[in-house]
């Protein structure tokens, strides 16, 4: 597998051609799909019919089942609009019915900045949800970085707690992509569910936030994206981050990458 590379392909085709057909696996899937809220991107109009959108997401999870390593998870960020505020719940219900995945946790990402919905009777969304999916056969064995704090006399293992609330800033918008993911958010997700040298996959890489985070968290990545402009932005952003890491080491003998 070509690691630390952006591929200008639809995610379904990338998974089929570059991973599934070659028997390649990834360790962690972290992504935020289009929310189906009517927004137009340069190569994608985010306005599928409701049922078609749900079928599409379900199809993606069938692909995820074939490329994800054993006992690892999918971290799936979804939000909503006033047009269809229950859409993400309907999609999750269908994913659980039709695929091998189940929601095992829900992380609440609280953001310092939010845009009020243009409505007289809707609330301002101060948080987004990140759904943690694991295979139904791995509900008790999927990897998480909980530390053992003590073992009782009867052999019961006590682990350090990890809260399901993350207070992280928003990402920056680049090249027409209204980004929400931030490197800080992805770093925290990797701290909880990642391992050193993991290969992360983001099916909707956008401006490359997952890739930049992988660099600072001592991981690798592969990313697919249909927008030529976004691939160029992502590649440039990742190269700048690589230079930053190298310069800090050369000039100050400081490794700015995080240790698990």
N, C-alpha and C positions, 0 to 999 in steps of 0.2 A: 504494500500500500504506500502511495506517495503521501507522506505526512507533512503537516504544516503547509498546506496548499489550499488555495481557493479554486473551486471548480465552477465554471459557468454552465450550469446544467440545472434543469428541474430536479428537485430532490428525489422524486420517484425514479427518474432515469439514472441519476447518480448512484443511488443505492443498488439498483438492478445491475448496472454496468460495472461499477467500480468496487462494489462490496459483495453483493449476494452471489453473482456469477463467479467470483474468485474465492469465495469462502472466507472473506475478510470480516473481522469483527471490530467494533468500537467498544470502549469501556463505559462511556457515559454520554447520554444524549441530553443536551441542554438547548432549549429553543423557545421561541415565541412565534407562533404562526400568525398569518393574517387573521384578523378578528372577524372578517366578513361584515364590515361596517360601512361599505360603500366608498372607501378611499381609493383613489386611483394612484398607482405607481407608474414608473416609466414603462414597465413591461407586464404589469398585472393590474387588473381591476378587481378590487376586493368586494365583489358583490354577486356571489353565486346564489342561486336559489337555496333556501334554508336546508332542505333535505339533501341536495347535492353537496353542499358544504360539509354536512355531517358525514355523509358517505365518504367523502374525500379524506377527512381526518381519520376515519376508521381504517381506510385503506393504508394510510401512512403507518398506523400502529401495527398493521400486519407486516409491513416491511421492517419496522423496528424490531419485531420479534425475531427476525432472521439475522439481524446484524449486531444485536446487543449481546455482549458477553454475559455468561451466567452470573446470577446474583448481583446484577447492576440495575440501575434505575433510569427512567426517563423523567426529566424535570421540564414540565410543560407549563409555560406562562400564558394565561388567557385572561382577557378582560371582556368588557361588554359595552354596548352603546344603548342609548334610549330606544333605538329602533327594535332591538331584540335582546333585552337584558337577561333572558334565561337561556340563550343559545348555547353558552359554554356548558351549562349543566345538562342540556339535552344531548350535546355531543359526547360528554363523558359517559352518560348512561348508555349510549349506543356503542361506544368503545368497549365498555365493560361487557356488554351483551355479545359483541361480535368478535372480540379478540382475546388474546391470552393475558391481557393486562388488567390490573385492578388499581384503584387509587389507594395508596397506603398512608399518605399524609397530605396535608394541605398547608402550605407555607403562606403566611400573610406578609407581603412586601409593602411596608409603609413608606410612602414617598414624601419628601419635604415640600415638593411642588406638585400641583395638580391643576388641571384645567376644568373649570366648572362646566357641566353639561348645559347646552343652550336650551334650557327649559325652565319654566316657572315653578315646577313642582317635583324636580328630581334633585337628589343629593349630589354634592361634589365628591368625586371618587378620590379618596386619599390613599387607597391601597389597591393592589392587584394581587391576584392569587396565583400561586405556583403549585400545580398539582404534581405530586410525586407518584409515578406509576412503577409497579413491579409486576413481574409475572406471577400468575396465580399459584404456580408451583414453588415460588421462592418468597412467599409472604413472610416467612419466619427466618429467612437466611440471607436476604439482600444486604449488601454492604453499607454500613454507616460508621462514621468515625466517633463512636462513643467510647470513652475510656473507662476501663474497669476501675472502680474506686475501692471496692472491697469485696471479699467473698466470705459469706457467713459460715458458721460451723456446719450447717446442713447442706452446704454447697451452693447456696443461692448467690448468683453474681449480681452485684449492684453496679450500675453504670452512671456516669455523669450525665445529667439531663441536658438536652439541647432544646431550646425554645423554638416554636414554630412561627415566630415573628422576627422579621429582619427589617431594620431601619436603614435604608440605603438610598443614596441620591439617585436622581434620574440620569439617564444617558443624554448625550448631546445629539441634536439632529444634524445629519451630514448628507449633502448631496440630494436633498429632497426627501430623504427618508426620515420620518418623524420617529426617532428612536426612543425607546423607554429603558431598555436594558442598560445597565452601567457596569463598568469593570468591577466596581465595589460589590455589586450584587452577585455577579458570577463568581467572584473570589469567595464569597461567603458560602455559596452553594457547593463549590468544589471542596471547601474546608469540611463540609458536612458529609458529602457523599463521594469525594474523589480519593485518588491515590497518586503517589508520585509516578510520573511517566505515563499516566493514563492517556489514551487517545479519546479526545472529546469530539463529538459530531454535532454540528448545528445545521439542520436542513435549510434554514432560512437565515443565512449568515449576515445579510444586510451589510452594515458598516464594519463588521469584524470584531465586535466587542468580545464574543466568546473566544476568538483567536488570541486577542491581546491578553485576556485573562489567563488563558492557558500558558502563555509565555511566563507571566509573573508567578504562576502557581506550579512551575516545574512539570507541566504537562505538555502534550502534543494535541494537534487538532486536525480535522478535515472539515471543510465547509462547502456547501453548495448554495448557489445563488443564481437567479436567472438574469439579473440586471448587470449588463456590462459595466455601467458606471459604478455600481456598488462594489463589484469585484475589484475594480481599479482603486477605489477608495480604501477598501479593506486591505488590499496588498500593500499600499503605501503606508497605511496606518500601522500595520504589523511590522514592516521594515523599520519604521521610525522607532518603534518600541524595542526592536532588536538592537538597534544602534544605542539606544539609551541604556540598555542592560550591559552591553559591551563596554561603553565608555565609562560607566560607573566602576566596572571591574578594573579596566586598564588604568584609570586615573586615580581611583581611591581604594582599589583592592576591595571593593564592596560589592557583594552579591545581593542585588535588590530583589531577587526572587524569593518567594515564601517557602518555608520548610513545613512539612506536615508533622 
